[in-house]
Amino acid sequence: MGENKNLSKDSRVYKREKQKGERWDGYLVKSIPSVQKLMPYLMKTRDSSSVYFRDIFDATNLVNFLNDKNKKLISDDISSLEDINKYNFNHFFMTAIVRVIALRPHLNRFVAGKKIYQRHNIELAYVIKKQFSDEGEESVTISTFERDSNINDVAKVLTPTIKGVKDSTDDEHGDFLDTFIKFPSFIISFVVMLMDFFIIIGHSPTFLRKMDIMQCSAFVSNLGSINLSTVPLHHLYDRGTCSVFITIGKVKRVENSENYEVEISATMDERVTDGFYMINSLKLLQDILDDPEQLDERLEYIPIDE
């Protein structure tokens, strides 16, 4: 795995450029052990290859970090931060996930056609609920982030995107599905089979790629936004290329203490890397929670998965 410290003209960390003939979503990883290359032949589906992790993380420093940042927003000139008028837990956790995936690139691998690929970008899928009620509509959105992103970079992507979805009466994905599901079942089955074929060969019409919410680095479900403290262990989807599913609970005060904690679960496709790698990735997440100020800075280097 290489490291590249070269900076581009806009001071963003160098990333590997897509090469001619490669898949639209990633490139073949070559420097992996033979036993790892064999895994997709032995474990044929993503869900049956799932490994589950769940733990409670100390979030005391996170709470203090966000409080301090929001106080600073009030006292300082925030014109350069565009639409950000308050930092929230969602901004932090999405940034932390981007940071972990950037520094632990095996998590951004996926299996297609029994081969293991590294994704070109970090793409996170997440649910936006327009109204907090049983009848409230939900929309799944995918956002793309640079690997070196800090919390400002991530917030600048999330804030207008979430606001736009909540304010919009149109839902591109929902409208497509409403029309699609009206077709006869054999046509629906054929189109799904065609989309699966495109995933295997790595080439697809752009409009189908945009509609496929299961093509992402990780699916993130922030259940803390609906005040759920205990989070489920969520399965992976056999469709698509998403190798990680993360659920985040409510940040809550520890009973009889001034400290805070949060429960997080993660599900990973074991074929892309081993459980030990995932455990160390979760340790990195706790390191970020212990020292959240590091997310104020962009990464100075990123490891490149070869």
C-alpha positions as CSV (number, residue, x, y, z in Angstrom):
1,M,0.0,0.0,0.0
2,G,1.6,3.2,-1.1
3,E,1.5,6.7,0.4
4,N,1.6,9.9,-1.7
5,K,2.2,13.3,-0.1
6,N,2.1,15.3,-3.3
7,L,-0.3,18.2,-3.2
8,S,-2.4,19.4,-6.1
9,K,-2.7,23.0,-7.1
10,D,-5.7,23.6,-4.8
11,S,-3.8,22.1,-1.9
12,R,-5.8,18.9,-1.8
13,V,-3.9,15.6,-1.3
14,Y,-3.0,13.7,-4.4
15,K,-5.3,10.8,-5.3
16,R,-4.9,8.0,-7.8
17,E,-6.5,9.1,-11.1
18,K,-8.8,6.7,-13.0
19,Q,-7.0,5.0,-15.8
20,K,-8.2,4.2,-19.2
21,G,-10.4,1.0,-19.4
22,E,-11.0,0.8,-15.7
23,R,-14.4,0.3,-14.2
24,W,-16.5,3.4,-13.6
25,D,-16.4,2.7,-9.8
26,G,-13.0,1.3,-9.0
27,Y,-9.8,-0.5,-10.0
28,L,-8.5,-4.0,-9.5
29,V,-6.5,-4.5,-6.3
30,K,-3.4,-6.6,-7.1
31,S,-1.3,-6.6,-4.0
32,I,-3.5,-8.9,-1.9
33,P,-2.8,-12.4,-0.6
34,S,-3.9,-15.4,-2.7
35,V,-6.1,-16.6,0.1
36,Q,-8.0,-13.3,0.0
37,K,-8.4,-13.5,-3.8
38,L,-10.0,-16.9,-3.2
39,M,-12.6,-15.7,-0.7
40,P,-15.2,-14.5,-3.3
41,Y,-15.2,-18.1,-4.7
42,L,-15.8,-19.6,-1.3
43,M,-18.3,-17.1,0.0
44,K,-20.5,-16.2,-2.9
45,T,-22.8,-13.5,-1.5
46,R,-22.2,-10.3,0.4
47,D,-24.8,-11.0,3.2
48,S,-23.5,-14.5,3.9
49,S,-20.0,-13.0,4.2
50,S,-21.0,-10.4,6.7
51,V,-19.1,-9.9,9.9
52,Y,-20.8,-7.9,12.7
53,F,-19.3,-5.5,15.2
54,R,-21.0,-3.4,17.9
55,D,-19.5,-1.4,20.7
56,I,-20.1,1.6,23.0
57,F,-17.7,4.5,22.4
58,D,-16.7,7.4,24.7
59,A,-18.2,10.6,23.2
60,T,-17.3,13.1,25.9
61,N,-14.7,14.9,23.9
62,L,-17.0,14.9,20.9
63,V,-19.7,16.8,22.8
64,N,-17.2,19.4,24.0
65,F,-15.7,19.7,20.5
66,L,-19.1,20.5,18.9
67,N,-20.1,22.9,21.7
68,D,-16.8,24.8,21.2
69,K,-17.2,24.9,17.4
70,N,-20.7,26.2,17.6
71,K,-19.8,28.9,20.1
72,K,-17.1,30.0,17.7
73,L,-19.5,30.1,14.8
74,I,-21.6,32.6,16.8
75,S,-18.7,34.8,17.7
76,D,-16.7,34.7,14.4
77,D,-17.4,35.7,10.8
78,I,-18.9,32.6,9.2
79,S,-19.4,33.9,5.7
80,S,-16.7,31.6,4.4
81,L,-18.6,28.5,5.7
82,E,-21.5,29.1,3.3
83,D,-24.7,27.4,4.6
84,I,-23.2,26.0,7.8
85,N,-24.9,27.7,10.8
86,K,-24.4,24.9,13.3
87,Y,-22.3,21.8,13.5
88,N,-24.1,18.6,14.6
89,F,-23.4,15.0,15.4
90,N,-24.2,14.0,11.8
91,H,-21.5,16.3,10.4
92,F,-19.0,14.8,12.9
93,F,-19.8,11.1,12.3
94,M,-19.9,11.4,8.5
95,T,-16.5,13.2,8.7
96,A,-15.1,10.5,11.0
97,I,-16.3,7.8,8.7
98,V,-14.7,9.5,5.7
99,R,-11.5,9.8,7.7
100,V,-11.5,6.2,8.8
101,I,-12.1,4.9,5.2
102,A,-9.4,7.2,3.9
103,L,-6.8,5.9,6.3
104,R,-8.1,2.3,6.2
105,P,-8.7,1.9,2.5
106,H,-9.5,-1.9,2.7
107,L,-12.9,-0.7,3.9
108,N,-13.4,0.9,0.5
109,R,-12.9,-2.3,-1.4
110,F,-15.8,-4.2,-3.0
111,V,-16.3,-7.6,-4.7
112,A,-17.7,-7.7,-8.3
113,G,-17.5,-10.7,-10.6
114,K,-15.5,-12.6,-7.9
115,K,-12.7,-10.0,-8.0
116,I,-11.7,-7.4,-5.4
117,Y,-11.7,-3.7,-6.4
118,Q,-10.8,-0.5,-4.7
119,R,-13.3,2.3,-5.2
120,H,-12.2,5.5,-7.0
121,N,-14.0,7.8,-4.5
122,I,-15.4,7.7,-1.0
123,E,-19.2,7.6,-1.4
124,L,-21.6,7.5,1.5
125,A,-25.2,6.6,1.3
126,Y,-27.6,7.8,3.9
127,V,-31.3,8.2,4.6
128,I,-33.0,11.6,4.8
129,K,-36.4,11.6,6.4
130,K,-38.4,14.6,5.3
131,Q,-40.7,14.6,8.3
132,F,-40.2,12.8,11.6
133,S,-43.5,10.8,11.6
134,D,-44.6,7.3,10.6
135,E,-45.9,8.8,7.3
136,G,-42.9,10.9,6.6
137,E,-41.2,10.2,3.3
138,E,-37.7,8.9,3.2
139,S,-35.1,9.5,0.5
140,V,-31.7,7.8,0.2
141,T,-28.9,10.0,-1.0
142,I,-25.3,9.3,-2.0
143,S,-22.7,12.0,-1.5
144,T,-19.1,11.9,-2.7
145,F,-16.2,13.1,-0.5
146,E,-12.5,13.8,-1.1
147,R,-10.3,11.5,1.0
148,D,-8.5,14.3,2.7
149,S,-11.8,16.1,3.8
150,N,-12.1,17.9,7.1
151,I,-15.3,18.6,9.0
152,N,-15.9,21.9,7.1
153,D,-15.5,20.1,3.7
154,V,-18.0,17.4,4.7
155,A,-20.5,19.9,6.3
156,K,-20.4,21.9,3.1
157,V,-21.6,18.9,1.1
158,L,-24.1,17.6,3.6
159,T,-25.8,20.8,4.7
160,P,-27.2,21.9,1.3
161,T,-27.8,18.4,0.2
162,I,-30.0,17.5,3.2
163,K,-31.8,20.8,3.1
164,G,-32.4,20.4,-0.6
165,V,-34.0,17.0,-0.2
166,K,-36.1,18.1,2.7
167,D,-37.3,21.2,0.9
168,S,-37.9,19.5,-2.4
169,T,-41.3,18.1,-3.5
170,D,-39.5,16.0,-6.1
171,D,-37.6,12.8,-5.3
172,E,-35.6,11.6,-8.3
173,H,-35.1,8.1,-6.9
174,G,-38.7,7.9,-5.6
175,D,-40.2,9.0,-8.9
176,F,-38.1,6.5,-10.8
177,L,-39.1,3.6,-8.5
178,D,-42.8,4.6,-8.7
179,T,-42.7,4.3,-12.4
180,F,-40.5,1.3,-12.5
181,I,-42.6,-0.8,-10.2
182,K,-45.6,-0.5,-12.5
183,F,-44.0,-2.5,-15.2
184,P,-44.7,-6.3,-15.4
185,S,-42.7,-8.5,-13.1
186,F,-40.7,-10.1,-15.9
187,I,-39.5,-6.7,-17.1
188,I,-38.5,-5.7,-13.5
189,S,-36.6,-8.9,-13.1
190,F,-34.8,-8.4,-16.4
191,V,-33.8,-4.8,-15.6
192,V,-32.5,-5.9,-12.2
193,M,-30.6,-8.7,-13.8
194,L,-29.2,-6.3,-16.4
195,M,-28.0,-3.9,-13.6
196,D,-26.3,-6.8,-11.8
197,F,-24.6,-7.7,-15.1
198,F,-23.4,-4.1,-15.4
199,I,-21.9,-4.3,-11.9
200,I,-19.9,-7.5,-12.9
201,I,-18.5,-5.9,-16.1
202,G,-17.9,-2.5,-14.5
203,H,-19.6,-0.4,-17.2
204,S,-23.1,1.0,-17.1
205,P,-25.3,3.8,-18.5
206,T,-24.9,6.9,-16.3
207,F,-28.6,7.2,-15.5
208,L,-28.8,3.7,-14.1
209,R,-25.7,4.3,-12.0
210,K,-27.2,7.4,-10.5
211,M,-30.4,5.5,-9.6
212,D,-28.6,2.6,-7.9
213,I,-28.3,3.5,-4.2
214,M,-26.5,0.3,-3.5
215,Q,-23.3,1.4,-5.2
216,C,-21.4,3.1,-2.4
217,S,-18.5,2.8,0.0
218,A,-20.7,2.5,3.1
219,F,-24.4,2.9,4.0
220,V,-24.7,5.1,7.1
221,S,-27.8,5.1,9.3
222,N,-27.8,7.7,12.0
223,L,-30.5,6.4,14.3
224,G,-29.5,9.0,16.9
225,S,-31.5,11.5,14.8
226,I,-34.7,9.7,15.9
227,N,-33.5,9.3,19.5
228,L,-32.6,5.6,19.3
229,S,-29.8,4.8,21.7
230,T,-29.4,1.0,21.1
231,V,-28.6,0.2,17.4
232,P,-29.2,-2.9,15.4
233,L,-26.7,-5.1,13.7
234,H,-27.7,-4.5,10.1
235,H,-27.1,-6.9,7.2
236,L,-25.4,-6.1,4.0
237,Y,-27.2,-6.1,0.7
238,D,-26.3,-8.7,-1.9
239,R,-27.1,-6.3,-4.7
240,G,-24.6,-3.5,-5.5
241,T,-21.1,-3.0,-4.2
242,C,-21.5,-1.7,-0.7
243,S,-19.1,-3.5,1.7
244,V,-19.9,-1.7,4.9
245,F,-23.1,-0.8,6.8
246,I,-22.8,1.5,9.8
247,T,-25.5,2.4,12.4
248,I,-25.0,5.1,14.9
249,G,-27.1,5.6,18.1
250,K,-27.9,8.7,20.1
251,V,-25.1,10.4,21.9
252,K,-26.3,10.2,25.5
253,R,-25.0,11.1,29.0
254,V,-23.6,8.2,31.0
255,E,-25.8,7.6,34.1
256,N,-24.5,9.2,37.3
257,S,-21.6,10.8,35.3
258,E,-20.6,13.9,33.3
259,N,-19.4,11.8,30.4
260,Y,-21.2,10.9,27.2
261,E,-21.3,7.7,25.1
262,V,-22.6,6.4,21.8
263,E,-23.3,2.9,20.5
264,I,-22.1,2.2,17.0
265,S,-22.5,-1.0,15.0
266,A,-20.7,-1.9,11.8
267,T,-21.2,-4.7,9.3
268,M,-18.4,-5.6,6.9
269,D,-18.0,-7.9,3.9
270,E,-15.3,-10.3,5.2
271,R,-14.1,-11.0,1.6
272,V,-12.5,-7.6,1.2
273,T,-10.3,-7.8,4.3
274,D,-10.1,-9.6,7.6
275,G,-11.8,-9.0,11.0
276,F,-8.6,-7.8,12.6
277,Y,-8.4,-5.0,10.1
278,M,-11.9,-4.0,11.0
279,I,-11.2,-4.1,14.7
280,N,-8.2,-1.7,14.2
281,S,-10.4,0.5,12.1
282,L,-12.8,0.8,15.0
283,K,-9.9,1.7,17.3
284,L,-9.1,4.5,14.9
285,L,-12.7,5.7,15.2
286,Q,-12.3,5.8,19.0
287,D,-9.0,7.7,18.6
288,I,-10.9,10.3,16.5
289,L,-13.6,10.5,19.2
290,D,-10.9,11.0,21.8
291,D,-9.2,13.7,19.7
292,P,-11.9,15.2,17.5
293,E,-9.9,18.4,16.8
294,Q,-8.0,16.4,14.2
295,L,-11.0,16.6,12.0
296,D,-10.5,20.4,11.7
297,E,-7.5,19.6,9.5
298,R,-7.3,18.0,6.1
299,L,-5.2,14.9,5.8
300,E,-1.6,15.6,4.7
301,Y,-1.3,12.2,3.0
302,I,-3.5,9.3,2.1
303,P,-2.6,5.6,1.7
304,I,-3.2,4.3,-1.8
305,D,-4.5,0.7,-2.1
306,E,-2.5,-1.1,-4.7
